[in-house]
Amino acid sequence: MLLERFQANLKALPVPPGRALVAVSGGPDSVVLLDLLVHSRDLVGLELIVAHVDHGIQPDTAMVAEQVRWLAASYDLPFETAQLALGAAAGETLARARRYAWLEATRARTGAAVIFTAHHADDQIETVLMRVLAGSGPAGLAGMEPVRGSLIRPLLPFQRGEILRYLSEAGLDAWLDPANADSRHLRSWVRTELLPPLRRRLPEVDSKIQRLSSHAARDRRAWDAVLDALPNLDVRTERGEISVAASSLADYDSALTQAVIVALARRVGCQLGPARTSRVFSLLARGLSGNRVPLGELWAAELAFGRLRIYSEDPEPAPQPWSIEGSPGRGAWGQWRFRWERATAPRLQDRSGMSAWFTLDPLTVRAWSPGERLKPLGGSGRRLVVRCFQEVRVPRSHRAKWPVLTQREDVMWIPGVCRSDARLPSEGSEALRVDAEYA
């Protein structure tokens, strides 16, 4: 029985208890995943949240979003959705990047630990075959992992046929995306036109592709271990990015350096082929801090303050400004969280701290603009905001989504970077304390 096998697999995965997003497109796979998780949530202590992305590519996607909303309500589950309005011309790459960016932002905003997706064994076979056709390196042939960062794929051991049987036997309704049968899309062509004749001619082709994937996955795990064993590499992984000491890579043979670059990128979900690996290698060779190269699918590499960074660029625009007024209160600006309350002003403030005290005038949280300046606390003269970022070694790619707090349009504070010395509340006076946190 699929439910029992699913539950056994779920318990074997490193699933933390607590809130979890379930990505539900409305298609058969994700509808079945949601039902299986609802019937399994008590086993691992899950609080499920249904998350649906309306890409705005197909004409009836608004209707599908309502169906998913109704489905979430039928399970008495909270529902999160986004309308991306990408348009009919949008490609798979953009849609996937925007979808996962929104899911990750929603996970952070809701306090969920993980995101469940409905990829299954047939998806894995298609993925590996597509990578073979694209000339992927050995690591790419490992395909999708059951767990990658905050993503968990509990259906990966199960085949499409048994998922569809469960859908029918459980009396569940699902939306059939017409793009899945449109052979203009590479994955749909592989699924509908390439694999069927292969299976007729080579009945064991699925198991052989799975064996290839297993061999490649073993090799990939070995390279992951190598990253942590190499001396002085100083690997640091944060959400959506990885960085290493650039100087240590300069000591390696070029072939080893490129292999390490591929393994680093793979650890954060970025698949690099030979051409893009060469771009990163050239970036290292030039050695110019602040330079970056694109790596496709919103990935990029940057050399910043002696470190090589590989990161995923956020395709969403900067959040809209909003005001801090009244006390106490809470608010969010992108990945940043703010709390504020009235408090007694201290004698001294930390110039680069994550807490600051202000006069009781309203504050605005917004994006900074090129050319803006402030006079740093304890410093002399007015300094460009970008120069403040440079002084505390904030990489260029992090700065676009870094907020500033202003009073009367003057920049008062760059959280964690620089406090202005303008309009400081006097010691012991009633002030507005603001605490910032990057979630």
N, C-alpha and C positions, 0 to 999 in steps of 0.2 A: 504494500500500500504506500502510495507516494507520501502521505502525511507522516507516517511513521519513519520512513527513510529520511525525509526532510528534517524531522526533529532530531534524528540521530546526527545528521550532518551539522545542523545548527549548533548543537551542544558541543561538537568537536571544534568549532571555530571560536576564535577569541572575541566573543561578543560581550561587551560590557553591559551590565544592567543599566536601566534608565531610559531616557528619551532617545528615540531613533527615528530618522526620516525614512519613509518608504517611497522611492521614486515610482510613481504610477502614471504611465502614459495613457492608460485606458485600453491598451492592447491585451491579448490573451495572457502573455507571459507575466506582465506586471500585475494583472488582476488576480491571477493564481498566486503569485508571490504574496500579495497582500492577504489573501484568504489564509494561506498557509501560516503566515506570521501571526495573524489574529488568533489562530487555533494553537499557536506555539508560544505566545508571548509570556505566559506564566512560567514556562520552563526556564527562561533566562531573565525574567524580570524586566520586560520591555514596556515602555510607554510609547506607543506608535503615533507618528504624525504622518499623514498622507501629504505628499508633495507632488504637484503636477505643473509641468511647464507647457504653456501654449506658445509654440514657436511662431504661430501666425503664418505658416507656410501653406498648409492645406486650407481650403475654403470653409470646412465644417469643424475646425478645431475649437471654436467657441462652444459648440454643442458638445464636443467630447469633454471639455473642461467641466461643463455642467454635469455630465454623466459621472465623472470622477468625483465631483463634489457630492453628488447624491450617494455614490458608493461609500465614501468616507462617512457620511452621515448614517448610512445603514449599519455601520459598525460602531457608531458613536465615537468616531475619532476626529481630532482636529484636522483642519485642512489648510494647506498653504498653496498658493498658486501665483504664477507670474505670466504676463502677456508680453512676449518679446517683440511681436510685430516685425519679424524678419523679412516677410514678403516671399512671394513664390519663387523668386530667383535665388534665394539663399541656398548655399550648398551645405552638405553634410558636415563639413569641417567646422564652419561657423556655428551651425546649430548645436553641434556637440559641445563646442567650447563655451558658448553662452549658457547652455543648459547646466553644465557642470559648475560653472562659475556661480550661477544662481543657487544651485543646490548647496554648494559649500557655504555661501554667504547665509543661506537660510538655516543651515545646520548650526552655524555659529550663533546666529541671532536667537534661535529657539532653545539653545543649550543642548542640542542633541549631540550624542557622542559619535554616531555613525550614520551612514547613508546606505540603505539596502537597494541594490539594483537587481534586475531580473535576467541577467545574462545566464544562458544555459549551455549545455554541451554542444548543441548544434551551432550556436553563436561562436563558440570557441573554435570549432572546426573551420567555419567560414573565415574567422579572423586569421588563423594560422595560414590557410590557403591563400588569402589575400596578401599576406606578408611574403609568402613564397613568390607570388607573382610580382610583387613590388621589389624583389631582390633584397629582402631584409637580412640583416646579420643574424647569427645564431641566437642571440638573446631575444630578438623580436619574435622568433619562431616559438618561444615558450607561450606566447599568447597571453590571455588575461589571467591574473592571479585571483584566488578566492578572496584575499584581503590585500588591499593596497591603500595605505593611509587610512582615511576615514571611510573608504568604500568597502562594502562587504557584498559578495556575490554568492548567496547560499544555494542558488539553483544550478550552479556550474556543473555539478556531477550528473544532472538529469537532462533527458532528451526532450526535444520539442513534442514528440508524439505522446509521451506520457503526461506532459503538461496540458496538452489539448484534451486528453481523455479526462483528466481531473476537472478541467473547465466544464466539460459537458456533464459529467456525473454530478458535479456540485450545483448545476443549474445556474452557472454564472454567465453574465453577458459581457461581451468585450467588443471594442472597436477594432475593425480591420483597416489598418493604414494602407491606402492604395499605393504608397511609395514602396511598400515591401514587395510588391509584385511588378514594379516598374524596372525593367532591365536596363534602363538608362543609368540607374545607380549601380555602382560596382558590386556592393554586397548583394543586392537583389539579383543581379546577373549571375553571380557565383552560386547563389542559392537555387535559382530557378532554371538556369541553363547550363551551368558548368558541372555542378555536383551530380545531378541525376544521371547523365550518361557515364560519368566516372564510376558511380556506384553500380551501374548495370555491368560495366566491363570489369570492374575491380570491386567485388562485393566487400572486401575487407579494407577499403580505402579509408573509412572513418577511423578504424582502430589504428591504422598505420599513421595517419595524421596525428592522432592522439599520442602515439608512441614518440613521434618526432617532437611533439610539444613537451613531453616528459623529459626527453634527453636534453632539450634546450633549457628547460626550467632548472634541471640539475646544474647545468653549466652556469646559469644565471645566479643561482644561490651561492655557488663557489666564488664568483666575482664579488658578490655582496660581502662575503667574508673577507676577501682580499682588501676591500676598501678600508675596513676597520683595522686590518693588520699592518698596512703600509705605514712606516714611520713618518711623523711630522706632516701627514696629510691634513690633520685637523678637520675632519668632516663635521659639518654642522647642518642639521636638517631642521627646517621650519616649515610652516604650512605653505605648500606650493613651491618650495624652493630648496636648493641644496647649495652649499658653498664649501670650498677648500682653500688651503693656503696655496696661492699660485706659485710661490717660489719652490715649493717641494716638487711640483710637477716638472719644473725646469731641469731637475736632476735626473729624470728618467729618460730612458731610450724613447724615441719618438713613437714606436709601435706600442710600447707600454703606456705612454701618456695618452694616446688615442683610445686604447682599451679602457683606461681608467675614466676618461671623459664619458664614454658610452655607458659604463657601469654607473657613474654618478647620475647621469641624466635619467637612466632607467629607474633608479631608486625613487625618484619623485614622479614617475609616470611619463617621462619624455622619451620617446623612441627616436634615436639618432641613426641615420644611415651614414655612409662614407662621406657624402658631400657636406652634410651639416656638421659632422665631426671635424672635418677639415676646417670649417669656418671657425670653430671654437679653438682648434689648434693654432690657427693663424692669429686669432685674438690674443692668445697667450704669448705667441712669438713677438707680436708688436709691443706688448707690455705697456700700453697707454691706459692709465686709469680713467674710468668714465666711459670708455668705448663699449659698444654692445653690438651683437649680431643677432638677427632673427633666426629662429630654428623651426619655424612653421607651427601651425595650429596654436598661435598665441604664445609659444614658448620663445625664450630668448636667453642669451648668455651675456654676461657683463663682467668686466674686470673693474673692481672697485676696491680701493684702499688695500691692495695686496692680496685680494681674494678673488677667485673665480666663482661667479654665481650663475647657476642655471635656474631659471624661475619661469613661472606661468604669469603672463601679463593679464591683468583684469580688464576685460572688454567693456565693463560698465562705466558710464561717466561718473564724475565725482558727485557725491550726494548734494542735495540742495541745502542752502544755509538755513539755520533755525536759531531761535533766540533762547538764552538762559535768563529766565525771569522768575521771581518768586522763590520760595524755599520751604522745604527741601524739594529736590526733584532729581529725575534721571532722564537720560536721553542717549541716542545713538547717532553716530555719523559714520556710515560705512562700517568698517571693522572696529571703530573706536567706540568706547562706552564712557559716559560722563555721569558723575554724581555731584550734586552741589547742595550746600546748606549754609546757613548763617553761622559764623564762628568768629572768635576773637583773633584779630590779626597778630601774627608773631612779629618779633623784632627783626628777624632775618628770613628771607625766602631762598630756596634752592634755585639757582639759575637754570639748571637743566633737569629739574625734578618733574614728577608726574602729579604733583599737587601745587596749587597756586592760590593766593588770596587776592581779591579784587575789591575795589569800591563797590557800592551797591547799585551802580548804574547797570542797565541791561548789557549783556554780552551776546555776541553773535558767533556761532560756530560755522566756519565756512572753509572753502578751499583758498589757498594763497595764490597770489598772482605774481608773475615775473616782474621784477622792479620794485616790489614792496620792501620796505625797510623797517627796522626798529632799533632802538638804542638798548643794547643788552644790559641787564642788571649787573652793576659793578664794572661796566666797561666804559669806553669813551667813544663818542661819535655814533652815527647811525650806520647800521650794517644791513646789507642785503639779506633777505630771508634765505636765499640759496646759499649764501656764504655761511650762515649759521648751520645749515644742514651739513655743509662740507666740514666744518670744524668738529662736529661730533661724529663724523664718518658715516652719515646716512647715505646709502647707495642712491644713485640718481633714480633708479626704477622705483624706489620706495616713496619718493617725495610727492608724486602727483596726488596720492590719496592720503596725505598727511594734513590734518586740519590746523587752522590757526584760530585763536579767539581774539575778537576785536571789540573795542569800545569806541563808538563814534568814528568808525572806519579805520582807526589806528590799530595796528597789530600789537596786542598786549602779550600774547603767549603763544609759543609753539611747543605743545606738550612734549616733555622729554628732551627738548632741544634748547630752548632759550626763553627766559622771562624778560620782558621789557622792564625798564626802570620807571616808566611813565605811570602816573596816577596810582602809586602804591598806597594802600591804606596805612595809616599810622599805627604804630605798635599799640595794642590794647584796644583799638577801636573795633566797632562792629563791621565785619567784612563778609564777603561772599567767598567761601572756600569751594574750589572746584577740584575734583579728583578725576584723572584720566586713566584709562586702561585700554591697551590694544588687545582685543579679544582674539 
